[in-house]
Amino acid sequence: MKALKNLGYVAALPVVLVLLWWASTLGAVNFFVPTPAALVNKFGEVWFSQRFFTDVLPSLGRLVVGVAAAIVIGVVGGVLIGSIKWLRALLEPTLEFFRAIPPPVLVPVLMLLMGITDSMKVVVIISGCVWPVLLNTIEGVRAVDPVLSDSSHTYGIDGWARVRYLVLPSASPQIMAGVRQSMSLGLILMVISEMFASSSGLGFTIVQFQRSFAIPEMWSGIVVLGLLGVGTSFIFQWAERNILRWYHGQKEVENAA
């Protein structure tokens, strides 16, 4: 019963929006807005075909590699910078400078330096996704309870053991908040990098459909991106519930008290 209730909450708004879309296009002919039936027909025709392997899977591969690399770089760099005061003071102005640069403007530069390659597209994704993880990790490390920190020093818990058992668990809620932001940014940058310079991928295909006035096909590509966003969101929520199980349990106890 609870599962059906949750499914109802998830599906209610999309169903209402589709019904409104269907009602607004009923009996009308608009070249730029296809009917739901036409879109569903083109969706199956376009994406349940070879394009799934030539466009969707390569885009997913670049997205996964880019976001995973950004998470690793952001967490490792954030723990180091957040733990060492002089390093944080030294790097903070430079980090703020690079953080302010919109990642899409780096695409022409990276094209010149790296060429039109998959590596260039992955670097574009990393260049934008690393900042939410890095900055949230730094703040999470800085916010470690000083009493717990002093206790760990008193008991001789230093080095990797301190990072593993104190720093990372304490900072993990903020790290996960940064990861959530980086995943949505990664999807955007994946599409942008493929629109600028690519011969395959979702961004490239959507632009090609638009240029050839294949409007239902273009909208079907946008729907694929939306579904990928929903899928990554559900995967993240599942991972967060498992990784931060102790944190959510603690919050439930505090709220009950």
Secondary structure, DSSP 8 states (H G I E B T S, - for coil): -HHHHHHHHHHHHHHHHHHHHHHHHTT---TTS--HHHHHHHHHHHHSSTHIIIIIHHHHHHHHHHHHHHHHHHHHHHHHHHH-HHHHHHHHHHHHHHHTS-GGGHHHHHHHHH-SSHHHHHHHHHHHHHHHHHHHHHHHHHTS-HHHHHHHHHTT--HHHHIIIIIHHHHHHHHHHHHHHHHHHHHHHHHHHHHHS-SSSHHHHHHHHHHTT-HHHHHHHHHHHHHHHHHHHHHHHHHHHHHTHHHHHHHHHHHH-
